């Protein structure tokens, strides 16, 4: 189930549960700067096929430019 | 942006915009509000800095001491002479925009803080355009 988390929780999930980071911004913005280890799946491309690369047994952390 | 605003690590392309966090000086004197100003000024002179951040015990920036602020009794507490609202910049700001801010302030140093007011470091005016990577610095 999706929930909003803060940067502390992000770091905890990455460190303790091998969280998978996904940036949903367009590719150009992803290439400018992104969180270390983040995958890029632009929002308009996000579907079951593009998300298949993610491992089901690890938390998935989706982020954008701002939480709003 | 919250992540960037707290100076947390990021990955970027080799010739992307250079951000302040990539040019941050992390070692420099700091002061506490109740300290005598005389000792702080001495540390500033030894470090060759024109500004000294004043922090509370949580590391939150509460002011800055500028050695150009006239002469004071060395025993005067820093909080009595400090600037309580110093100019700051976020770590995610481009070097180019930070330099513009220095130009406006007629200063060579800027305090870099997170969005919750904690001091992350000091940004100093680049000595050369190569150091600033000005063509890619978001100007």
N, CA and C atoms of all chains as a GROMACS GRO file, in nm:
protein
  621
    1UNK      N    1   0.085  -0.119   0.000
    1UNK     CA    2   0.000   0.000   0.000
    1UNK      C    3   0.089   0.124   0.000
    2UNK      N    4   0.056   0.225  -0.080
    2UNK     CA    5   0.140   0.342  -0.094
    2UNK      C    6   0.123   0.437   0.024
    3UNK      N    7   0.233   0.497   0.067
    3UNK     CA    8   0.225   0.599   0.171
    3UNK      C    9   0.337   0.700   0.149
    4UNK      N   10   0.313   0.822   0.195
    4UNK     CA   11   0.414   0.927   0.183
    4UNK      C   12   0.514   0.911   0.297
    5UNK      N   13   0.642   0.915   0.262
    5UNK     CA   14   0.745   0.904   0.366
    5UNK      C   15   0.844   1.019   0.353
    6UNK      N   16   0.923   1.041   0.457
    6UNK     CA   17   1.020   1.151   0.455
    6UNK      C   18   1.160   1.098   0.424
    7UNK      N   19   1.254   1.190   0.421
    7UNK     CA   20   1.389   1.151   0.379
    7UNK      C   21   1.455   1.054   0.477
    8UNK      N   22   1.420   1.063   0.606
    8UNK     CA   23   1.475   0.970   0.703
    8UNK      C   24   1.426   0.829   0.674
    9UNK      N   25   1.296   0.817   0.644
    9UNK     CA   26   1.240   0.686   0.615
    9UNK      C   27   1.296   0.631   0.485
   10UNK      N   28   1.321   0.719   0.389
   10UNK     CA   29   1.383   0.675   0.263
   10UNK      C   30   1.519   0.613   0.292
   11UNK      N   31   1.598   0.684   0.369
   11UNK     CA   32   1.733   0.634   0.400
   11UNK      C   33   1.727   0.503   0.476
   12UNK      N   34   1.631   0.491   0.566
   12UNK     CA   35   1.616   0.368   0.643
   12UNK      C   36   1.579   0.252   0.552
   13UNK      N   37   1.483   0.275   0.463
   13UNK     CA   38   1.441   0.169   0.371
   13UNK      C   39   1.555   0.127   0.278
   14UNK      N   40   1.634   0.223   0.235
   14UNK     CA   41   1.745   0.191   0.147
   14UNK      C   42   1.850   0.108   0.220
   15UNK      N   43   1.877   0.149   0.342
   15UNK     CA   44   1.986   0.086   0.416
   15UNK      C   45   1.945  -0.049   0.473
   16UNK      N   46   1.823  -0.056   0.526
   16UNK     CA   47   1.785  -0.175   0.603
   16UNK      C   48   1.701  -0.276   0.525
   17UNK      N   49   1.634  -0.228   0.419
   17UNK     CA   50   1.545  -0.321   0.348
   17UNK      C   51   1.573  -0.323   0.197
   18UNK      N   52   1.689  -0.271   0.158
   18UNK     CA   53   1.729  -0.270   0.015
   18UNK      C   54   1.620  -0.210  -0.072
   19UNK      N   55   1.568  -0.096  -0.028
   19UNK     CA   56   1.463  -0.030  -0.104
   19UNK      C   57   1.506   0.003  -0.246
   20UNK      N   58   1.410   0.000  -0.337
   20UNK     CA   59   1.438   0.029  -0.478
   20UNK      C   60   1.383   0.170  -0.509
   21UNK      N   61   1.474   0.256  -0.554
   21UNK     CA   62   1.434   0.393  -0.584
   21UNK      C   63   1.390   0.404  -0.730
   22UNK      N   64   1.278   0.472  -0.751
   22UNK     CA   65   1.229   0.493  -0.887
   22UNK      C   66   1.196   0.642  -0.903
   23UNK      N   67   1.262   0.706  -0.997
   23UNK     CA   68   1.230   0.845  -1.028
   23UNK      C   69   1.133   0.847  -1.146
   24UNK      N   70   1.022   0.918  -1.131
   24UNK     CA   71   0.920   0.918  -1.236
   24UNK      C   72   0.921   1.046  -1.320
   25UNK      N   73   1.024   1.127  -1.303
   25UNK     CA   74   1.038   1.246  -1.386
   25UNK      C   75   1.083   1.206  -1.526
   26UNK      N   76   1.069   1.295  -1.623
   26UNK     CA   77   1.118   1.266  -1.759
   26UNK      C   78   1.267   1.234  -1.760
   27UNK      N   79   1.309   1.160  -1.862
   27UNK     CA   80   1.447   1.112  -1.869
   27UNK      C   81   1.549   1.224  -1.862
   28UNK      N   82   1.519   1.336  -1.926
   28UNK     CA   83   1.617   1.446  -1.927
   28UNK      C   84   1.645   1.495  -1.785
   29UNK      N   85   1.542   1.510  -1.705
   29UNK     CA   86   1.560   1.555  -1.568
   29UNK      C   87   1.630   1.449  -1.483
   30UNK      N   88   1.596   1.323  -1.513
   30UNK     CA   89   1.665   1.215  -1.441
   30UNK      C   90   1.814   1.221  -1.470
   31UNK      N   91   1.851   1.244  -1.593
   31UNK     CA   92   1.993   1.245  -1.628
   31UNK      C   93   2.066   1.367  -1.572
   32UNK      N   94   1.994   1.476  -1.551
   32UNK     CA   95   2.056   1.594  -1.490
   32UNK      C   96   2.102   1.563  -1.349
   33UNK      N   97   2.014   1.505  -1.271
   33UNK     CA   98   2.048   1.469  -1.133
   33UNK      C   99   1.942   1.374  -1.080
   34UNK      N  100   1.984   1.274  -1.005
   34UNK     CA  101   1.889   1.182  -0.944
   34UNK      C  102   1.951   1.122  -0.819
   35UNK      N  103   1.869   1.057  -0.740
   35UNK     CA  104   1.920   0.994  -0.619
   35UNK      C  105   2.008   0.875  -0.656
   36UNK      N  106   2.114   0.851  -0.578
   36UNK     CA  107   2.205   0.742  -0.611
   36UNK      C  108   2.133   0.607  -0.624
   37UNK      N  109   2.156   0.540  -0.734
   37UNK     CA  110   2.098   0.408  -0.754
   37UNK      C  111   1.955   0.407  -0.804
   38UNK      N  112   1.896   0.524  -0.827
   38UNK     CA  113   1.756   0.530  -0.870
   38UNK      C  114   1.741   0.485  -1.014
   39UNK      N  115   1.632   0.414  -1.040
   39UNK     CA  116   1.593   0.380  -1.177
   39UNK      C  117   1.505   0.492  -1.228
   40UNK      N  118   1.496   0.504  -1.360
   40UNK     CA  119   1.409   0.605  -1.418
   40UNK      C  120   1.297   0.538  -1.495
   41UNK      N  121   1.174   0.557  -1.446
   41UNK     CA  122   1.055   0.515  -1.520
   41UNK      C  123   0.965   0.637  -1.527
   42UNK      N  124   0.974   0.716  -1.636
   42UNK     CA  125   0.890   0.835  -1.645
   42UNK      C  126   0.744   0.800  -1.624
   43UNK      N  127   0.672   0.890  -1.560
   43UNK     CA  128   0.536   0.861  -1.519
   43UNK      C  129   0.448   0.815  -1.636
   44UNK      N  130   0.467   0.879  -1.751
   44UNK     CA  131   0.381   0.843  -1.865
   44UNK      C  132   0.413   0.704  -1.919
   45UNK      N  133   0.526   0.650  -1.879
   45UNK     CA  134   0.567   0.518  -1.925
   45UNK      C  135   0.545   0.411  -1.818
   46UNK      N  136   0.496   0.452  -1.703
   46UNK     CA  137   0.483   0.358  -1.590
   46UNK      C  138   0.363   0.268  -1.611
   47UNK      N  139   0.391   0.139  -1.626
   47UNK     CA  140   0.285   0.039  -1.639
   47UNK      C  141   0.340  -0.095  -1.590
   48UNK      N  142   0.260  -0.200  -1.604
   48UNK     CA  143   0.301  -0.331  -1.552
   48UNK      C  144   0.429  -0.378  -1.620
   49UNK      N  145   0.442  -0.347  -1.749
   49UNK     CA  146   0.559  -0.394  -1.824
   49UNK      C  147   0.686  -0.322  -1.779
   50UNK      N  148   0.679  -0.189  -1.767
   50UNK     CA  149   0.799  -0.114  -1.728
   50UNK      C  150   0.836  -0.139  -1.582
   51UNK      N  151   0.735  -0.168  -1.501
   51UNK     CA  152   0.760  -0.193  -1.359
   51UNK      C  153   0.806  -0.336  -1.333
   52UNK      N  154   0.804  -0.421  -1.434
   52UNK     CA  155   0.842  -0.561  -1.415
   52UNK      C  156   0.987  -0.576  -1.374
   53UNK      N  157   1.067  -0.473  -1.399
   53UNK     CA  158   1.209  -0.477  -1.363
   53UNK      C  159   1.228  -0.472  -1.211
   54UNK      N  160   1.127  -0.426  -1.139
   54UNK     CA  161   1.137  -0.412  -0.994
   54UNK      C  162   1.116  -0.547  -0.925
   55UNK      N  163   1.188  -0.565  -0.816
   55UNK     CA  164   1.175  -0.690  -0.741
   55UNK      C  165   1.060  -0.680  -0.643
   56UNK      N  166   0.975  -0.780  -0.641
   56UNK     CA  167   0.853  -0.776  -0.561
   56UNK      C  168   0.879  -0.792  -0.411
   57UNK      N  169   0.995  -0.845  -0.376
   57UNK     CA  170   1.021  -0.870  -0.234
   57UNK      C  171   1.097  -0.756  -0.167
   58UNK      N  172   1.113  -0.644  -0.236
   58UNK     CA  173   1.182  -0.529  -0.179
   58UNK      C  174   1.094  -0.405  -0.188
   59UNK      N  175   1.102  -0.315  -0.088
   59UNK     CA  176   1.019  -0.193  -0.094
   59UNK      C  177   1.054  -0.110  -0.218
   60UNK      N  178   0.954  -0.045  -0.272
   60UNK     CA  179   0.974   0.043  -0.387
   60UNK      C  180   0.945   0.186  -0.342
   61UNK      N  181   1.040   0.274  -0.365
   61UNK     CA  182   1.026   0.414  -0.325
   61UNK      C  183   1.019   0.498  -0.451
   62UNK      N  184   0.903   0.554  -0.476
   62UNK     CA  185   0.882   0.635  -0.596
   62UNK      C  186   0.895   0.782  -0.558
   63UNK      N  187   0.971   0.857  -0.636
   63UNK     CA  188   0.984   0.999  -0.604
   63UNK      C  189   0.979   1.084  -0.729
   64UNK      N  190   0.950   1.212  -0.704
   64UNK     CA  191   0.938   1.309  -0.811
   64UNK      C  192   1.015   1.433  -0.768
   65UNK      N  193   0.978   1.548  -0.821
   65UNK     CA  194   1.047   1.672  -0.785
   65UNK      C  195   1.006   1.718  -0.646
   66UNK      N  196   0.876   1.704  -0.617
   66UNK     CA  197   0.821   1.750  -0.490
   66UNK      C  198   0.712   1.653  -0.452
   67UNK      N  199   0.683   1.642  -0.323
   67UNK     CA  200   0.585   1.541  -0.282
   67UNK      C  201   0.443   1.580  -0.318
   68UNK      N  202   0.421   1.709  -0.351
   68UNK     CA  203   0.283   1.754  -0.376
   68UNK      C  204   0.239   1.717  -0.517
   69UNK      N  205   1.326   1.774  -0.410
   69UNK     CA  206   1.402   1.892  -0.373
   69UNK      C  207   1.433   1.892  -0.224
   70UNK      N  208   1.348   1.830  -0.144
   70UNK     CA  209   1.375   1.818  -0.002
   70UNK      C  210   1.506   1.745   0.019
   71UNK      N  211   1.528   1.640  -0.057
   71UNK     CA  212   1.652   1.563  -0.049
   71UNK      C  213   1.771   1.653  -0.078
   72UNK      N  214   1.763   1.730  -0.187
   72UNK     CA  215   1.872   1.820  -0.224
   72UNK      C  216   1.890   1.930  -0.121
   73UNK      N  217   1.779   1.980  -0.068
   73UNK     CA  218   1.785   2.090   0.026
   73UNK      C  219   1.855   2.050   0.156
   74UNK      N  220   1.866   1.921   0.181
   74UNK     CA  221   1.935   1.874   0.300
   74UNK      C  222   2.075   1.827   0.270
   75UNK      N  223   2.119   1.850   0.145
   75UNK     CA  224   2.257   1.818   0.111
   75UNK      C  225   2.286   1.671   0.103
   76UNK      N  226   2.184   1.590   0.079
   76UNK     CA  227   2.204   1.446   0.069
   76UNK      C  228   2.262   1.411  -0.068
   77UNK      N  229   2.331   1.298  -0.078
   77UNK     CA  230   2.403   1.269  -0.204
   77UNK      C  231   2.312   1.244  -0.323
   78UNK      N  232   2.362   1.281  -0.440
   78UNK     CA  233   2.291   1.257  -0.564
   78UNK      C  234   2.390   1.209  -0.670
   79UNK      N  235   2.336   1.160  -0.779
   79UNK     CA  236   2.417   1.125  -0.896
   79UNK      C  237   2.377   1.220  -1.008
   80UNK      N  238   2.472   1.253  -1.094
   80UNK     CA  239   2.440   1.343  -1.204
   80UNK      C  240   2.535   1.318  -1.319
   81UNK      N  241   2.498   1.371  -1.433
   81UNK     CA  242   2.585   1.354  -1.550
   81UNK      C  243   2.709   1.441  -1.532
   82UNK      N  244   2.817   1.402  -1.600
   82UNK     CA  245   2.946   1.466  -1.580
   82UNK      C  246   2.946   1.616  -1.605
   83UNK      N  247   2.870   1.661  -1.701
   83UNK     CA  248   2.876   1.804  -1.734
   83UNK      C  249   2.746   1.874  -1.698
   84UNK      N  250   2.680   1.823  -1.595
   84UNK     CA  251   2.557   1.887  -1.549
   84UNK      C  252   2.586   2.013  -1.470
   85UNK      N  253   2.480   2.076  -1.426
   85UNK     CA  254   2.493   2.199  -1.348
   85UNK      C  255   2.566   2.170  -1.217
   86UNK      N  256   2.663   2.253  -1.185
   86UNK     CA  257   2.735   2.237  -1.059
   86UNK      C  258   2.657   2.303  -0.949
   87UNK      N  259   2.632   2.229  -0.843
   87UNK     CA  260   2.554   2.282  -0.731
   87UNK      C  261   2.645   2.323  -0.617
   88UNK      N  262   2.593   2.408  -0.536
   88UNK     CA  263   2.670   2.458  -0.421
   88UNK      C  264   2.725   2.345  -0.337
   89UNK      N  265   2.646   2.239  -0.319
   89UNK     CA  266   2.691   2.129  -0.233
   89UNK      C  267   2.820   2.065  -0.284
   90UNK      N  268   2.850   2.079  -0.412
   90UNK     CA  269   2.973   2.022  -0.467
   90UNK      C  270   3.092   2.114  -0.443
   91UNK      N  271   3.067   2.232  -0.393
   91UNK     CA  272   3.175   2.328  -0.367
   91UNK      C  273   3.171   2.373  -0.221
   92UNK      N  274   3.125   2.287  -0.134
   92UNK     CA  275   3.103   2.323   0.005
   92UNK      C  276   3.230   2.308   0.088
   93UNK      N  277   3.256   2.410   0.167
   93UNK     CA  278   3.364   2.399   0.265
   93UNK      C  279   3.299   2.359   0.398
   94UNK      N  280   3.348   2.250   0.455
   94UNK     CA  281   3.283   2.198   0.575
   94UNK      C  282   3.362   2.222   0.703
   95UNK      N  283   3.486   2.262   0.689
   95UNK     CA  284   3.569   2.288   0.807
   95UNK      C  285   3.593   2.438   0.818
   96UNK      N  286   3.544   2.497   0.928
   96UNK     CA  287   3.563   2.640   0.951
   96UNK      C  288   3.517   2.669   1.093
   97UNK      N  289   3.557   2.784   1.148
   97UNK     CA  290   3.517   2.815   1.286
   97UNK      C  291   3.368   2.843   1.295
   98UNK      N  292   3.311   2.806   1.408
   98UNK     CA  293   3.173   2.844   1.437
   98UNK      C  294   3.174   2.908   1.576
   99UNK      N  295   3.063   2.969   1.611
   99UNK     CA  296   3.053   3.033   1.743
   99UNK      C  297   2.921   2.997   1.808
  100UNK      N  298   2.917   3.009   1.938
  100UNK     CA  299   2.794   2.992   2.015
  100UNK      C  300   2.749   3.130   2.059
  101UNK      N  301   2.620   3.149   2.078
  101UNK     CA  302   2.568   3.283   2.110
  101UNK      C  303   2.631   3.346   2.235
  102UNK      N  304   2.664   3.264   2.334
  102UNK     CA  305   2.711   3.321   2.460
  102UNK      C  306   2.862   3.340   2.465
  103UNK      N  307   2.932   3.299   2.361
  103UNK     CA  308   3.078   3.313   2.361
  103UNK      C  309   3.122   3.457   2.355
  104UNK      N  310   3.235   3.492   2.416
  104UNK     CA  311   3.290   3.628   2.400
  104UNK      C  312   3.336   3.648   2.255
  105UNK      N  313   3.304   3.762   2.201
  105UNK     CA  314   3.330   3.787   2.058
  105UNK      C  315   3.480   3.794   2.028
  106UNK      N  316   3.562   3.833   2.125
  106UNK     CA  317   3.706   3.847   2.099
  106UNK      C  318   3.770   3.718   2.050
  107UNK      N  319   3.741   3.607   2.116
  107UNK     CA  320   3.800   3.479   2.077
  107UNK      C  321   3.751   3.433   1.941
  108UNK      N  322   3.628   3.461   1.910
  108UNK     CA  323   3.570   3.420   1.782
  108UNK      C  324   3.637   3.496   1.668
  109UNK      N  325   3.657   3.626   1.688
  109UNK     CA  326   3.720   3.706   1.583
  109UNK      C  327   3.862   3.658   1.555
  110UNK      N  328   3.930   3.617   1.660
  110UNK     CA  329   4.066   3.566   1.642
  110UNK      C  330   4.063   3.441   1.555
  111UNK      N  331   3.968   3.352   1.580
  111UNK     CA  332   3.958   3.230   1.500
  111UNK      C  333   3.922   3.262   1.355
  112UNK      N  334   3.839   3.363   1.336
  112UNK     CA  335   3.802   3.404   1.200
  112UNK      C  336   3.925   3.456   1.126
  113UNK      N  337   4.004   3.537   1.194
  113UNK     CA  338   4.124   3.592   1.129
  113UNK      C  339   4.221   3.481   1.094
  114UNK      N  340   4.237   3.386   1.184
  114UNK     CA  341   4.329   3.275   1.159
  114UNK      C  342   4.282   3.190   1.042
  115UNK      N  343   4.149   3.179   1.024
  115UNK     CA  344   4.094   3.099   0.915
  115UNK      C  345   4.083   3.179   0.786
  116UNK      N  346   4.106   3.308   0.796
  116UNK     CA  347   4.096   3.392   0.675
  116UNK      C  348   3.953   3.409   0.626
  117UNK      N  349   3.859   3.411   0.721
  117UNK     CA  350   3.718   3.421   0.683
  117UNK      C  351   3.659   3.554   0.728
  118UNK      N  352   3.566   3.605   0.649
  118UNK     CA  353   3.500   3.731   0.683
  118UNK      C  354   3.370   3.708   0.758
  119UNK      N  355   3.327   3.584   0.768
  119UNK     CA  356   3.199   3.554   0.833
  119UNK      C  357   3.214   3.432   0.921
  120UNK      N  358   3.145   3.434   1.036
  120UNK     CA  359   3.147   3.319   1.125
  120UNK      C  360   3.004   3.286   1.164
  121UNK      N  361   2.957   3.165   1.133
  121UNK     CA  362   2.820   3.129   1.169
  121UNK      C  363   2.806   3.109   1.320
  122UNK      N  364   2.690   3.145   1.371
  122UNK     CA  365   2.659   3.126   1.512
  122UNK      C  366   2.549   3.020   1.519
  123UNK      N  367   2.577   2.913   1.593
  123UNK     CA  368   2.485   2.801   1.596
  123UNK      C  369   2.433   2.777   1.738
  124UNK      N  370   2.310   2.728   1.746
  124UNK     CA  371   2.262   2.682   1.876
  124UNK      C  372   2.308   2.537   1.895
  125UNK      N  373   2.266   2.475   2.005
  125UNK     CA  374   2.319   2.342   2.037
  125UNK      C  375   2.262   2.231   1.949
  126UNK      N  376   2.163   2.264   1.865
  126UNK     CA  377   2.110   2.167   1.770
  126UNK      C  378   2.172   2.185   1.632
  127UNK      N  379   2.269   2.276   1.622
  127UNK     CA  380   2.332   2.300   1.493
  127UNK      C  381   2.251   2.390   1.401
  128UNK      N  382   2.149   2.454   1.456
  128UNK     CA  383   2.067   2.546   1.377
  128UNK      C  384   2.135   2.683   1.373
  129UNK      N  385   2.139   2.741   1.254
  129UNK     CA  386   2.200   2.873   1.238
  129UNK      C  387   2.109   2.979   1.301
  130UNK      N  388   2.165   3.054   1.396
  130UNK     CA  389   2.086   3.158   1.462
  130UNK      C  390   2.141   3.298   1.434
  131UNK      N  391   2.255   3.304   1.368
  131UNK     CA  392   2.312   3.434   1.334
  131UNK      C  393   2.448   3.418   1.272
  132UNK      N  394   2.511   3.532   1.244
  132UNK     CA  395   2.646   3.530   1.188
  132UNK      C  396   2.723   3.650   1.239
  133UNK      N  397   2.851   3.628   1.261
  133UNK     CA  398   2.938   3.737   1.306
  133UNK      C  399   3.022   3.781   1.187
  134UNK      N  400   3.019   3.909   1.162
  134UNK     CA  401   3.095   3.966   1.051
  134UNK      C  402   3.203   4.054   1.111
  135UNK      N  403   3.327   4.024   1.083
  135UNK     CA  404   3.434   4.098   1.150
  135UNK      C  405   3.440   4.243   1.106
  136UNK      N  406   3.359   4.280   1.007
  136UNK     CA  407   3.356   4.419   0.966
  136UNK      C  408   3.254   4.499   1.047
  137UNK      N  409   3.187   4.435   1.143
  137UNK     CA  410   3.083   4.502   1.220
  137UNK      C  411   3.137   4.593   1.329
  138UNK      N  412   3.234   4.672   1.299
  138UNK     CA  413   3.282   4.769   1.399
  138UNK      C  414   3.362   4.705   1.511
  139UNK      N  415   3.397   4.783   1.609
  139UNK     CA  416   3.479   4.733   1.720
  139UNK      C  417   3.393   4.715   1.844
  140UNK      N  418   3.417   4.605   1.915
  140UNK     CA  419   3.342   4.575   2.035
  140UNK      C  420   3.436   4.528   2.144
  141UNK      N  421   3.391   4.542   2.267
  141UNK     CA  422   3.462   4.488   2.380
  141UNK      C  423   3.474   4.338   2.356
  142UNK      N  424   3.596   4.282   2.361
  142UNK     CA  425   3.615   4.139   2.332
  142UNK      C  426   3.532   4.047   2.422
  143UNK      N  427   3.489   4.098   2.536
  143UNK     CA  428   3.411   4.014   2.628
  143UNK      C  429   3.262   4.014   2.594
  144UNK      N  430   3.223   4.095   2.499
  144UNK     CA  431   3.081   4.102   2.462
  144UNK      C  432   3.035   3.969   2.406
  145UNK      N  433   2.922   3.919   2.452
  145UNK     CA  434   2.870   3.792   2.395
  145UNK      C  435   2.840   3.808   2.246
  146UNK      N  436   2.868   3.706   2.172
  146UNK     CA  437   2.845   3.707   2.027
  146UNK      C  438   2.701   3.746   1.994
  147UNK      N  439   2.606   3.697   2.072
  147UNK     CA  440   2.465   3.722   2.040
  147UNK      C  441   2.428   3.869   2.047
  148UNK      N  442   2.510   3.948   2.116
  148UNK     CA  443   2.483   4.092   2.126
  148UNK      C  444   2.528   4.169   2.003
  149UNK      N  445   2.616   4.109   1.923
  149UNK     CA  446   2.671   4.182   1.809
  149UNK      C  447   2.649   4.112   1.676
  150UNK      N  448   2.593   3.992   1.680
  150UNK     CA  449   2.580   3.916   1.556
  150UNK      C  450   2.463   3.968   1.471
  151UNK      N  451   2.467   3.934   1.345
  151UNK     CA  452   2.355   3.957   1.255
  151UNK      C  453   2.258   3.840   1.274
  152UNK      N  454   2.137   3.864   1.326
  152UNK     CA  455   2.046   3.753   1.354
  152UNK      C  456   1.978   3.695   1.230
  153UNK      N  457   1.996   3.755   1.116
  153UNK     CA  458   1.930   3.707   0.994
  153UNK      C  459   2.024   3.703   0.876
  154UNK      N  460   2.134   3.626   0.885
  154UNK     CA  461   2.231   3.629   0.776
  154UNK      C  462   2.176   3.568   0.648
  155UNK      N  463   2.231   3.611   0.536
  155UNK     CA  464   2.192   3.553   0.408
  155UNK      C  465   2.240   3.409   0.400
  156UNK      N  466   2.156   3.322   0.346
  156UNK     CA  467   2.192   3.182   0.333
  156UNK      C  468   2.153   3.132   0.194
  157UNK      N  469   2.201   3.015   0.161
  157UNK     CA  470   2.167   2.954   0.033
  157UNK      C  471   2.149   2.804   0.054
  158UNK      N  472   2.067   2.742  -0.025
  158UNK     CA  473   2.045   2.598  -0.015
  158UNK      C  474   2.154   2.523  -0.091
  159UNK      N  475   2.186   2.400  -0.051
  159UNK     CA  476   2.292   2.324  -0.119
  159UNK      C  477   2.259   2.288  -0.263
  160UNK      N  478   2.131   2.292  -0.298
  160UNK     CA  479   2.090   2.252  -0.432
  160UNK      C  480   2.096   2.367  -0.533
  161UNK      N  481   2.124   2.486  -0.485
  161UNK     CA  482   2.133   2.602  -0.575
  161UNK      C  483   2.256   2.587  -0.664
  162UNK      N  484   2.246   2.632  -0.788
  162UNK     CA  485   2.361   2.624  -0.877
  162UNK      C  486   2.469   2.721  -0.833
  163UNK      N  487   2.593   2.688  -0.865
  163UNK     CA  488   2.706   2.775  -0.831
  163UNK      C  489   2.687   2.912  -0.897
  164UNK      N  490   2.638   2.912  -1.019
  164UNK     CA  491   2.616   3.039  -1.089
  164UNK      C  492   2.521   3.131  -1.014
  165UNK      N  493   2.410   3.076  -0.967
  165UNK     CA  494   2.313   3.157  -0.893
  165UNK      C  495   2.367   3.197  -0.756
  166UNK      N  496   2.448   3.113  -0.697
  166UNK     CA  497   2.508   3.148  -0.568
  166UNK      C  498   2.607   3.264  -0.586
  167UNK      N  499   2.680   3.262  -0.697
  167UNK     CA  500   2.774   3.372  -0.723
  167UNK      C  501   2.698   3.503  -0.745
  168UNK      N  502   2.585   3.494  -0.812
  168UNK     CA  503   2.500   3.614  -0.832
  168UNK      C  504   2.457   3.670  -0.698
  169UNK      N  505   2.424   3.580  -0.604
  169UNK     CA  506   2.382   3.624  -0.472
  169UNK      C  507   2.499   3.691  -0.400
  170UNK      N  508   2.618   3.635  -0.414
  170UNK     CA  509   2.736   3.698  -0.354
  170UNK      C  510   2.758   3.837  -0.412
  171UNK      N  511   2.736   3.852  -0.543
  171UNK     CA  512   2.753   3.983  -0.607
  171UNK      C  513   2.655   4.083  -0.548
  172UNK      N  514   2.532   4.040  -0.528
  172UNK     CA  515   2.430   4.131  -0.472
  172UNK      C  516   2.466   4.173  -0.331
  173UNK      N  517   2.523   4.081  -0.256
  173UNK     CA  518   2.558   4.108  -0.116
  173UNK      C  519   2.695   4.173  -0.103
  174UNK      N  520   2.767   4.181  -0.214
  174UNK     CA  521   2.904   4.231  -0.211
  174UNK      C  522   2.988   4.153  -0.109
  175UNK      N  523   2.975   4.021  -0.118
  175UNK     CA  524   3.042   3.934  -0.022
  175UNK      C  525   3.117   3.823  -0.097
  176UNK      N  526   3.202   3.752  -0.024
  176UNK     CA  527   3.277   3.642  -0.083
  176UNK      C  528   3.242   3.506  -0.024
  177UNK      N  529   3.154   3.509   0.078
  177UNK     CA  530   3.119   3.384   0.146
  177UNK      C  531   2.969   3.382   0.176
  178UNK      N  532   2.911   3.263   0.160
  178UNK     CA  533   2.769   3.246   0.190
  178UNK      C  534   2.752   3.124   0.280
  179UNK      N  535   2.662   3.134   0.374
  179UNK     CA  536   2.633   3.020   0.460
  179UNK      C  537   2.531   2.930   0.390
  180UNK      N  538   2.555   2.801   0.396
  180UNK     CA  539   2.469   2.704   0.329
  180UNK      C  540   2.392   2.626   0.434
  181UNK      N  541   2.260   2.630   0.425
  181UNK     CA  542   2.178   2.564   0.526
  181UNK      C  543   2.077   2.470   0.461
  182UNK      N  544   2.030   2.374   0.540
  182UNK     CA  545   1.922   2.288   0.497
  182UNK      C  546   1.791   2.363   0.517
  183UNK      N  547   1.682   2.306   0.471
  183UNK     CA  548   1.554   2.376   0.480
  183UNK      C  549   1.501   2.380   0.623
  184UNK      N  550   1.566   2.309   0.717
  184UNK     CA  551   1.525   2.323   0.857
  184UNK      C  552   1.625   2.408   0.936
  185UNK      N  553   1.707   2.483   0.862
  185UNK     CA  554   1.792   2.583   0.925
  185UNK      C  555   1.926   2.534   0.976
  186UNK      N  556   1.959   2.408   0.956
  186UNK     CA  557   2.087   2.357   1.006
  186UNK      C  558   2.199   2.392   0.909
  187UNK      N  559   2.311   2.430   0.967
  187UNK     CA  560   2.425   2.470   0.885
  187UNK      C  561   2.489   2.347   0.822
  188UNK      N  562   2.507   2.352   0.690
  188UNK     CA  563   2.572   2.242   0.619
  188UNK      C  564   2.716   2.275   0.582
  189UNK      N  565   2.743   2.403   0.561
  189UNK     CA  566   2.878   2.442   0.523
  189UNK      C  567   2.884   2.585   0.476
  190UNK      N  568   2.996   2.614   0.414
  190UNK     CA  569   3.024   2.750   0.367
  190UNK      C  570   3.052   2.745   0.217
  191UNK      N  571   2.993   2.836   0.143
  191UNK     CA  572   3.023   2.848   0.001
  191UNK      C  573   3.107   2.972  -0.019
  192UNK      N  574   3.223   2.956  -0.080
  192UNK     CA  575   3.312   3.069  -0.106
  192UNK      C  576   3.315   3.100  -0.255
  193UNK      N  577   3.329   3.226  -0.285
  193UNK     CA  578   3.332   3.270  -0.425
  193UNK      C  579   3.446   3.198  -0.497
  194UNK      N  580   3.417   3.132  -0.610
  194UNK     CA  581   3.523   3.063  -0.685
  194UNK      C  582   3.628   3.162  -0.731
  195UNK      N  583   3.753   3.118  -0.729
  195UNK     CA  584   3.862   3.207  -0.770
  195UNK      C  585   3.872   3.219  -0.920
  196UNK      N  586   3.834   3.112  -0.992
  196UNK     CA  587   3.843   3.112  -1.139
  196UNK      C  588   3.713   3.059  -1.196
  197UNK      N  589   3.689   3.088  -1.323
  197UNK     CA  590   3.569   3.037  -1.387
  197UNK      C  591   3.578   2.885  -1.402
  198UNK      N  592   3.699   2.833  -1.415
  198UNK     CA  593   3.716   2.688  -1.424
  198UNK      C  594   3.673   2.623  -1.294
  199UNK      N  595   3.707   2.688  -1.183
  199UNK     CA  596   3.669   2.635  -1.053
  199UNK      C  597   3.518   2.634  -1.036
  200UNK      N  598   3.455   2.736  -1.091
  200UNK     CA  599   3.310   2.748  -1.081
  200UNK      C  600   3.238   2.668  -1.186
  201UNK      N  601   3.312   2.630  -1.291
  201UNK     CA  602   3.254   2.567  -1.410
  201UNK      C  603   3.137   2.652  -1.456
  202UNK      N  604   3.166   2.782  -1.474
  202UNK     CA  605   3.061   2.876  -1.501
  202UNK      C  606   2.976   2.846  -1.623
  203UNK      N  607   3.036   2.789  -1.732
  203UNK     CA  608   2.951   2.763  -1.848
  203UNK      C  609   2.841   2.663  -1.818
  204UNK      N  610   2.860   2.577  -1.717
  204UNK     CA  611   2.760   2.478  -1.681
  204UNK      C  612   2.696   2.506  -1.548
  205UNK      N  613   2.710   2.626  -1.497
  205UNK     CA  614   2.670   2.650  -1.359
  205UNK      C  615   2.530   2.706  -1.348
  206UNK      N  616   2.453   2.694  -1.456
  206UNK     CA  617   2.313   2.730  -1.444
  206UNK      C  618   2.288   2.879  -1.456
  207UNK      N  619   2.383   2.956  -1.500
  207UNK     CA  620   2.364   3.101  -1.513
  207UNK      C  621   2.280   3.131  -1.636
   0.00000   0.00000   0.00000
